[in-house]
Protein backbone atom coordinates (compact mmCIF):
# COMPACT_ATOMS: atom_id res chain seq x y z
CA UNK A 1 0.00 0.00 0.00
CA UNK A 2 1.36 3.41 -0.93
CA UNK A 3 -0.57 5.87 1.20
CA UNK A 4 -4.19 4.83 1.36
CA UNK A 5 -5.12 7.55 -1.14
CA UNK A 6 -3.18 6.90 -4.34
CA UNK A 7 -3.66 3.50 -5.95
CA UNK A 8 -0.95 0.88 -5.55
CA UNK A 9 -1.14 0.30 -9.29
CA UNK A 10 -0.41 3.92 -10.22
CA UNK A 11 -0.38 4.25 -14.01
CA UNK A 12 1.96 6.44 -16.05
CA UNK A 13 -1.08 8.41 -17.18
CA UNK A 14 -2.16 9.10 -13.58
CA UNK A 15 1.35 10.22 -12.63
CA UNK A 16 1.55 12.43 -15.73
CA UNK A 17 -1.89 13.87 -14.87
CA UNK A 18 -0.58 14.96 -11.45
CA UNK A 19 2.59 16.51 -12.88
CA UNK A 20 0.67 18.18 -15.71
CA UNK A 21 -1.92 19.61 -13.30
CA UNK A 22 0.70 21.34 -11.17
CA UNK A 23 2.82 22.46 -14.13
CA UNK A 24 -0.27 24.19 -15.54
CA UNK A 25 -1.22 25.59 -12.14
CA UNK A 26 2.12 27.10 -11.07
CA UNK A 27 4.41 26.71 -14.09
CA UNK A 28 7.06 24.17 -15.00
CA UNK A 29 9.72 26.19 -13.16
CA UNK A 30 8.01 25.41 -9.85
CA UNK A 31 7.25 21.68 -10.13
CA UNK A 32 9.56 18.92 -8.97
CA UNK A 33 9.14 15.26 -8.19
CA UNK A 34 11.04 12.80 -6.08
CA UNK A 35 10.84 9.10 -6.81
CA UNK A 36 11.39 8.13 -3.17
CA UNK A 37 12.74 4.80 -4.27
CA UNK A 38 12.59 3.14 -0.87
CA UNK A 39 11.32 -0.38 -0.65
CA UNK A 40 11.53 -0.35 3.14
CA UNK A 41 9.97 2.68 4.80
CA UNK A 42 10.64 1.65 8.40
CA UNK A 43 13.30 4.35 8.98
CA UNK A 44 11.03 7.01 7.48
CA UNK A 45 8.09 5.87 9.60
CA UNK A 46 10.22 6.03 12.74
CA UNK A 47 11.60 9.49 11.89
CA UNK A 48 8.23 10.91 10.79
CA UNK A 49 6.48 9.59 13.88
CA UNK A 50 9.07 11.09 16.22
CA UNK A 51 9.12 14.40 14.31
CA UNK A 52 5.51 14.77 13.18
CA UNK A 53 5.48 18.46 14.09
CA UNK A 54 8.08 19.09 11.34
CA UNK A 55 5.62 18.09 8.62
CA UNK A 56 3.20 20.82 7.59
CA UNK A 57 0.86 18.38 5.87
CA UNK A 58 -2.16 18.27 8.21
CA UNK A 59 -1.13 14.79 9.34
CA UNK A 60 -1.11 13.28 5.82
CA UNK A 61 2.18 11.39 6.16
CA UNK A 62 1.55 9.99 9.63
CA UNK A 63 -2.02 9.09 8.66
CA UNK A 64 -0.75 7.23 5.59
CA UNK A 65 1.64 5.19 7.74
CA UNK A 66 -1.15 4.51 10.26
CA UNK A 67 -3.29 3.20 7.39
CA UNK A 68 -0.53 0.76 6.47
CA UNK A 69 1.57 2.58 3.87
CA UNK A 70 4.60 0.42 3.24
CA UNK A 71 5.79 1.38 -0.24
CA UNK A 72 6.90 4.65 -1.72
CA UNK A 73 8.44 3.47 -4.97
CA UNK A 74 5.60 3.15 -7.52
CA UNK A 75 6.67 6.26 -9.41
CA UNK A 76 10.27 5.07 -9.62
CA UNK A 77 9.11 1.83 -11.22
CA UNK A 78 7.18 3.60 -14.01
CA UNK A 79 9.27 6.74 -14.54
CA UNK A 80 10.30 5.86 -18.11
CA UNK A 81 6.65 5.43 -19.11
CA UNK A 82 5.73 8.68 -17.31
CA UNK A 83 8.40 10.42 -19.38
CA UNK A 84 6.88 9.02 -22.58
CA UNK A 85 3.46 10.25 -21.48
CA UNK A 86 4.77 13.75 -20.72
CA UNK A 87 6.50 13.88 -24.12
CA UNK A 88 3.15 12.99 -25.72
CA UNK A 89 1.62 15.94 -23.89
CA UNK A 90 4.21 18.31 -25.32
CA UNK A 91 6.74 18.58 -22.52
CA UNK A 92 10.26 19.24 -23.78
CA UNK A 93 13.45 17.62 -22.52
CA UNK A 94 14.24 20.96 -20.87
CA UNK A 95 10.92 20.86 -19.02
CA UNK A 96 11.64 17.33 -17.81
CA UNK A 97 15.13 18.29 -16.64
CA UNK A 98 13.48 20.90 -14.41
CA UNK A 99 10.72 18.61 -13.15
CA UNK A 100 12.99 15.60 -12.58
CA UNK A 101 15.55 17.39 -10.47
CA UNK A 102 16.63 20.76 -11.81
CA UNK A 103 14.03 22.76 -9.89
CA UNK A 104 14.68 20.82 -6.70
CA UNK A 105 18.43 21.39 -6.94
CA UNK A 106 17.92 25.10 -7.64
CA UNK A 107 15.79 25.49 -4.52
CA UNK A 108 18.26 23.45 -2.44
CA UNK A 109 21.07 25.74 -3.58
CA UNK A 110 19.08 28.87 -2.79
CA UNK A 111 17.76 27.70 0.58
CA UNK A 112 20.54 25.51 1.98
CA UNK A 113 23.56 27.12 0.40
CA UNK A 114 22.23 30.68 0.43
CA UNK A 115 23.06 31.02 -3.25
CA UNK A 116 21.53 34.15 -4.75
CA UNK A 117 18.99 33.61 -7.51
CA UNK A 118 20.74 33.28 -10.85
CA UNK A 119 24.13 32.28 -9.41
CA UNK A 120 24.14 28.94 -11.20
CA UNK A 121 22.49 30.06 -14.47
CA UNK A 122 25.71 30.15 -16.51
CA UNK A 123 26.87 26.78 -15.18
CA UNK A 124 23.39 25.34 -15.79
CA UNK A 125 23.38 26.58 -19.39
CA UNK A 126 26.78 24.94 -19.93
CA UNK A 127 25.53 21.63 -18.48
CA UNK A 128 22.46 21.73 -20.74
CA UNK A 129 24.67 22.41 -23.78
CA UNK A 130 26.93 19.47 -22.91
CA UNK A 131 23.94 17.20 -22.26
CA UNK A 132 22.45 18.15 -25.64
CA UNK A 133 25.74 17.39 -27.38
CA UNK A 134 25.81 13.94 -25.74
CA UNK A 135 22.17 13.31 -26.59
CA UNK A 136 22.82 14.16 -30.23
CA UNK A 137 25.88 11.95 -30.34
CA UNK A 138 24.62 8.99 -28.25
CA UNK A 139 20.87 9.44 -27.67
CA UNK A 140 18.21 7.44 -29.40
CA UNK A 141 15.47 10.07 -29.31
N, C-alpha and C positions, 0 to 999 in steps of 0.2 A: 504494500500500500504506500502511495506517495504521500498524500497529506489529507486524505479524506474528502478533498474537494475536486482536485484534478484527477482524471481517470488514470488508472495504472497503465492502460494501453494508449497513452497519448500518441496521437498521429502527427506526422509532419505538418499536415494542414492545420491542425489545432494549434501547434506551436507557432507556425507562421502567422496564424490569425492573431495570436497574442502580441507577437512582435510588431506586426503590421498595425494593429490598433494603436499601440503606444507611439510608434514612429509617426503615424498620422496625427496623433493627439499633441505630442510635444516636439516632434522633429527628430530626424535620424541622429542628430548630434547629441541627443540627450537620452538615448536608449542603449542599454547594455544588458547582456545576459551572462550568466555563469552556468556552466554545465553541472557544477556540484557533483562531480563523478566520484561519489562515495558509496560503496556498496555496503558499508557498515556505518551506521549513523550513531553508534553508542557514545562516542566521544562528544559528538555535537549535542546529543540529548542531554548528557551530563552537564556540559558547559551551559547550554541554553536554560536548563532547569535552575541551575545555581545562579544564573545571571539574567533572569527573565526581565528585570527592570531595564536592562540595556536595549531591549528590543521594543521599538516604537511601532508595534504591529497589532495592537489591541488583542494580544494573546494568541494570534494566529499560529505562530510556530509551536508554542507549548501545547496548544489545543490539538494541533496536527499530531504531535508525538503522543499525546494522551489518547488519541483515536487510533493509534497503532501505526503511524507512519514509520516505515522502516527502509525506505528506498528514496534516494534523491538523484538517481542517475538516468531517468528515462530520456531526458533531452540529450544527454551525451550519447546515448545509443542510437539516436535517429538524426544527429546533427547534419550529416551529409544530405539526407533527404529533405531536411528543413531548408538547407542552403538551396537545393534545387527548386523548392517551392517558392522561396523568396526571389530567386532569379526569374521564375515564371511571372511573378508579380511586378517585375521591373526594377528590383533592387540591383544596384551596381556592385562590383567588387569593392569599390571604395566605401559604399554604404555598409557592406558586410564587415569590412575591416573595423569600422567604427563600432558596430553593434557587437561583434564577437571579441572585443577586447580593447580597441583603440580608445573608446570613450571612457571606459573604466580606468585605463592606465592614465589618461589625461587628468581625470578627477583625483586619482591617487597622488599624482605628482603635485597637483595644486594644493590638495588638502594636507597630505602627509609630509611632503617635501617643502611646502611653502613656495613652490615655483610660481612665478607670476604668469598670468594668462599669456599665451603666445611664446613662452620661452622655448618650447620644443618644436615650434612650427617648422623651422628650417630643417632640423634633424628629421622630423616626421616626413617632410616632403622628399628628402633624400632617401629615406627608407622605402617610401612608396615607389619612387623612381627605380630603385634597385629591384624591388619585388616585381615590378612590371617587366623589367628586363629579363628576370629569371622566368617569369610566367611565359613571356614570348618565346624564350629559348627552350624551356623544358615543359611548359604547361600543356595540357591537353584541351583546354577550353579557351 
